[in-house]
Amino acid sequence: MNLPNDRVKFSDSAFDRIGFFMYQSTGIRLQSSDKKMVYTRLLRRLRELSINTVDDYVDYLELNLEKEHAALIGLLTTHKSYFFRESQQFDLMEKELIPKLLKAHPHRQEWLIWSCACSKGQEPYSIAMILDHMDGFPLSLTKILATDVDSELLEHAQVGVYSEEEVRELPQEYRDKYIRQSRFEQYFVDASVKKLVRFKPLNIVSPWPMKKLFSMIFCRNLLIYFDVNTQHQIIRRLVGQLEQGGYLFFGHSEKIDTGRLGIKHVASNVYIKER
């Protein structure tokens, strides 16, 4: 198939069917303004499958749901990320929040941290680099859980190989210590960092298997995909998964309603669960 873009039919009913699927499977609600974005991202997939219209693709999706749903979710969710994104939060974590946690729990036997929309792994690896770089942090007692709904992204994250562009934002000190360059212009995350992170598939709107509470949870630039009611449900569940005195990190562009949730704003869209 090699049709020009304006020859690929995309009816309103097909857009509604895709929107219904996305909401049912991920909780993400597509808006009418998203139609052009959906159309653009689906074109390549239609060519790969030799399908002529989006209506036909939706029929294919419904007949091959188990095989195709991950591909569609991967197409329609944004994966833009980079190391030390929104660096003010990482500075705050290193200089203030972690020292406070260590002081409050000097004899703790396990430190749990969750990156709940980890994309290609830059966020949890950034966290691991900071912890490894800090003097005296008990790395042997630390576990970083990194989850995402997109299984293909998780495979990329587990390998830990990035392009020059993807590591460009790394501070030079961290890049020298934790990134290994191959002769093929690929950049590998060092094993000392990788061993701290465990990647698992997880849909944020589905039941969570985790039983233990976390000291820090990163849920950054994820809530913007959901309607207000779903946002409130996710935030409430995140607070429930956070230990008292633990910290919850949101993206700078996300507006958080903290009413009756028992969390207090600290700085830079970071919140503490009050005792």
C-alpha positions as CSV (number, residue, x, y, z in Angstrom):
1,M,0.0,0.0,0.0
2,N,1.4,3.4,-1.0
3,L,-1.6,5.8,-0.9
4,P,-1.3,9.5,-0.4
5,N,-2.5,10.7,3.0
6,D,-5.7,12.2,1.7
7,R,-6.8,8.9,0.1
8,V,-6.9,7.1,3.4
9,K,-10.5,7.2,4.7
10,F,-11.0,8.0,8.4
11,S,-14.6,8.2,9.3
12,D,-16.0,9.7,12.6
13,S,-17.4,6.3,13.5
14,A,-13.9,4.7,13.2
15,F,-12.5,7.5,15.4
16,D,-15.2,6.8,17.9
17,R,-14.5,3.1,17.9
18,I,-10.8,3.7,18.5
19,G,-11.6,6.2,21.2
20,F,-13.9,3.6,22.9
21,F,-11.1,1.0,22.7
22,M,-8.5,3.3,24.2
23,Y,-10.8,4.3,27.1
24,Q,-11.8,0.8,27.9
25,S,-8.2,-0.6,27.7
26,T,-6.2,2.3,29.2
27,G,-8.5,4.9,30.6
28,I,-7.2,7.5,28.1
29,R,-10.1,9.5,26.6
30,L,-9.4,10.8,23.1
31,Q,-10.8,14.3,22.3
32,S,-12.2,15.4,18.9
33,S,-9.1,17.5,18.6
34,D,-7.0,14.3,18.6
35,K,-8.4,13.0,15.4
36,K,-5.6,14.4,13.2
37,M,-2.9,13.0,15.5
38,V,-4.6,9.6,15.5
39,Y,-4.9,9.7,11.7
40,T,-1.2,10.6,11.2
41,R,0.1,7.9,13.6
42,L,-2.1,5.2,12.1
43,L,-1.0,5.7,8.5
44,R,2.3,3.9,8.9
45,R,0.5,1.0,10.6
46,L,-2.0,0.7,7.8
47,R,0.8,0.5,5.3
48,E,2.5,-2.2,7.3
49,L,-0.7,-4.2,7.3
50,S,-1.7,-3.3,3.7
51,I,-5.1,-2.0,5.0
52,N,-6.7,0.7,2.9
53,T,-9.0,2.6,5.4
54,V,-9.0,3.2,9.1
55,D,-12.5,1.7,9.2
56,D,-11.0,-1.6,7.9
57,Y,-8.2,-1.3,10.4
58,V,-10.7,-1.0,13.3
59,D,-12.4,-4.2,12.0
60,Y,-9.0,-5.8,12.0
61,L,-8.3,-4.6,15.5
62,E,-11.5,-6.1,16.9
63,L,-10.8,-9.4,15.2
64,N,-7.1,-9.5,16.3
65,L,-7.4,-7.7,19.6
66,E,-4.9,-9.8,21.6
67,K,-2.2,-9.4,18.9
68,E,-2.9,-5.8,17.9
69,H,-3.9,-3.9,21.0
70,A,-0.4,-3.3,22.2
71,A,0.6,-1.9,18.8
72,L,-2.2,0.6,18.8
73,I,-1.6,1.7,22.4
74,G,2.1,2.2,21.5
75,L,1.1,4.3,18.5
76,L,-1.3,6.6,20.3
77,T,0.6,7.3,23.5
78,T,3.5,9.8,23.6
79,H,6.9,8.5,24.5
80,K,8.9,11.7,24.6
81,S,11.3,11.5,27.5
82,Y,14.9,12.1,28.4
83,F,17.3,11.7,31.3
84,F,16.8,14.2,34.2
85,R,13.6,15.6,32.7
86,E,12.3,18.4,34.8
87,S,15.6,18.5,36.6
88,Q,14.4,20.8,39.5
89,Q,12.6,17.8,40.9
90,F,15.7,15.6,40.8
91,D,17.8,18.4,42.5
92,L,15.1,18.6,45.2
93,M,15.1,14.8,45.6
94,E,18.9,14.6,46.0
95,K,19.5,17.6,48.2
96,E,16.5,17.7,50.4
97,L,14.0,14.8,50.2
98,I,16.3,11.8,50.4
99,P,18.3,13.2,53.3
100,K,15.0,13.8,55.1
101,L,13.9,10.2,54.4
102,L,17.3,8.8,55.6
103,K,17.1,10.8,58.8
104,A,13.5,9.7,59.5
105,H,14.3,6.0,58.9
106,P,18.0,5.4,59.7
107,H,17.5,1.6,60.3
108,R,15.1,0.8,57.4
109,Q,15.8,-2.5,55.7
110,E,14.1,-1.7,52.3
111,W,13.7,1.3,50.2
112,L,11.0,1.2,47.5
113,I,10.6,3.7,44.7
114,W,8.1,3.5,41.8
115,S,8.3,5.1,38.3
116,C,4.8,4.4,37.1
117,A,5.1,5.7,33.5
118,C,8.7,4.9,32.7
119,S,8.6,5.0,28.9
120,K,12.0,4.0,27.6
121,G,13.5,4.0,31.1
122,Q,15.2,7.4,31.3
123,E,13.3,8.3,34.5
124,P,14.0,5.3,36.6
125,Y,17.6,5.2,35.4
126,S,18.0,8.9,36.3
127,I,16.7,8.1,39.8
128,A,19.2,5.2,40.1
129,M,22.1,7.3,39.0
130,I,21.3,9.9,41.7
131,L,21.0,7.2,44.4
132,D,24.3,5.6,43.3
133,H,26.0,9.0,43.2
134,M,25.0,9.9,46.7
135,D,27.3,9.2,49.6
136,G,25.9,6.7,52.1
137,F,22.7,5.7,50.4
138,P,21.9,2.0,51.0
139,L,21.8,0.8,47.5
140,S,21.7,-2.9,48.5
141,L,18.4,-2.2,50.2
142,T,16.9,-0.3,47.3
143,K,14.5,-1.4,44.6
144,I,13.1,0.8,41.8
145,L,10.0,-0.5,40.2
146,A,9.5,0.9,36.6
147,T,6.2,0.3,34.9
148,D,4.5,1.2,31.6
149,V,1.5,0.1,29.6
150,D,3.6,-0.3,26.4
151,S,5.5,-3.6,26.4
152,E,7.7,-2.6,23.5
153,L,9.0,0.4,25.4
154,L,9.8,-1.8,28.4
155,E,11.9,-4.1,26.2
156,H,13.8,-1.0,25.0
157,A,14.2,0.1,28.6
158,Q,15.5,-3.2,29.9
159,V,18.2,-3.2,27.2
160,G,19.2,0.3,28.2
161,V,20.7,1.4,24.9
162,Y,20.1,5.0,23.7
163,S,21.1,7.4,20.9
164,E,23.3,10.4,21.2
165,E,20.2,12.6,21.2
166,E,18.6,10.6,24.0
167,V,21.6,11.0,26.4
168,R,22.3,14.6,25.4
169,E,20.5,16.1,28.5
170,L,22.6,14.0,30.9
171,P,24.9,16.1,33.1
172,Q,28.4,15.4,32.0
173,E,29.4,14.0,35.4
174,Y,26.7,11.4,35.2
175,R,27.3,10.7,31.6
176,D,31.0,10.0,32.2
177,K,30.2,7.7,35.2
178,Y,27.1,5.8,34.0
179,I,27.0,5.7,30.2
180,R,29.2,3.6,28.0
181,Q,29.6,4.5,24.3
182,S,30.0,1.9,21.6
183,R,31.8,2.5,18.3
184,F,28.5,2.4,16.6
185,E,27.3,5.6,18.3
186,Q,25.1,3.7,20.8
187,Y,25.1,4.6,24.5
188,F,24.7,1.9,27.1
189,V,23.5,2.4,30.7
190,D,26.1,0.9,33.1
191,A,25.2,-2.3,34.9
192,S,25.6,-0.6,38.3
193,V,22.5,1.5,37.4
194,K,20.5,-1.2,35.6
195,K,20.7,-3.6,38.5
196,L,18.7,-1.2,40.7
197,V,15.7,-1.1,38.3
198,R,13.0,-3.8,37.7
199,F,10.7,-3.3,34.7
200,K,7.2,-4.6,34.7
201,P,4.1,-4.1,32.4
202,L,1.3,-2.3,34.2
203,N,-1.8,-0.4,33.1
204,I,-2.3,2.4,35.6
205,V,-6.1,2.1,35.5
206,S,-6.1,-1.7,36.1
207,P,-5.6,-3.4,39.5
208,W,-2.1,-3.1,40.9
209,P,-0.3,-6.2,42.2
210,M,2.0,-4.3,44.6
211,K,1.4,-4.9,48.3
212,K,4.1,-2.8,49.9
213,L,4.2,1.0,50.2
214,F,6.7,3.2,48.4
215,S,8.9,6.0,49.8
216,M,8.7,7.9,46.5
217,I,6.4,7.6,43.5
218,F,7.0,9.3,40.2
219,C,3.8,9.8,38.1
220,R,4.9,12.5,35.8
221,N,3.2,13.7,32.6
222,L,0.8,10.8,32.7
223,L,-2.4,12.3,34.2
224,I,-2.8,14.7,31.2
225,Y,-4.1,11.8,29.1
226,F,-7.1,11.1,31.4
227,D,-10.3,12.9,32.2
228,V,-10.7,14.6,35.5
229,N,-12.6,11.7,37.2
230,T,-10.0,9.2,36.2
231,Q,-7.2,11.6,37.3
232,H,-8.7,11.8,40.8
233,Q,-9.1,8.0,41.0
234,I,-5.4,7.5,40.0
235,I,-4.1,10.1,42.4
236,R,-6.2,8.6,45.3
237,R,-4.7,5.2,44.6
238,L,-1.2,6.6,44.3
239,V,-1.6,8.2,47.7
240,G,-2.8,4.9,49.1
241,Q,0.4,3.2,47.7
242,L,2.6,5.8,49.4
243,E,4.0,5.5,52.9
244,Q,3.4,8.3,55.4
245,G,6.1,10.9,54.9
246,G,6.7,9.7,51.4
247,Y,6.9,11.9,48.3
248,L,4.7,12.0,45.2
249,F,6.1,13.6,42.0
250,F,3.9,14.9,39.2
251,G,4.8,16.7,35.9
252,H,5.1,20.4,36.0
253,S,2.2,20.9,33.6
254,E,-0.2,18.9,35.6
255,K,-2.7,20.5,37.9
256,I,-3.3,18.5,41.1
257,D,-6.4,18.8,43.3
258,T,-5.2,17.7,46.7
259,G,-8.5,18.1,48.5
260,R,-9.0,15.5,51.2
261,L,-6.2,13.4,49.9
262,G,-3.8,13.9,52.8
263,I,-1.0,15.2,50.7
264,K,0.8,18.6,51.0
265,H,2.6,20.5,48.3
266,V,6.4,20.7,48.9
267,A,7.8,22.4,45.8
268,S,7.9,21.9,42.0
269,N,4.8,19.8,41.9
270,V,6.1,17.4,44.5
271,Y,3.8,16.4,47.4
272,I,4.4,14.8,50.8
273,K,1.9,12.3,52.4
274,E,1.3,13.9,55.8
275,R,1.4,11.8,58.9
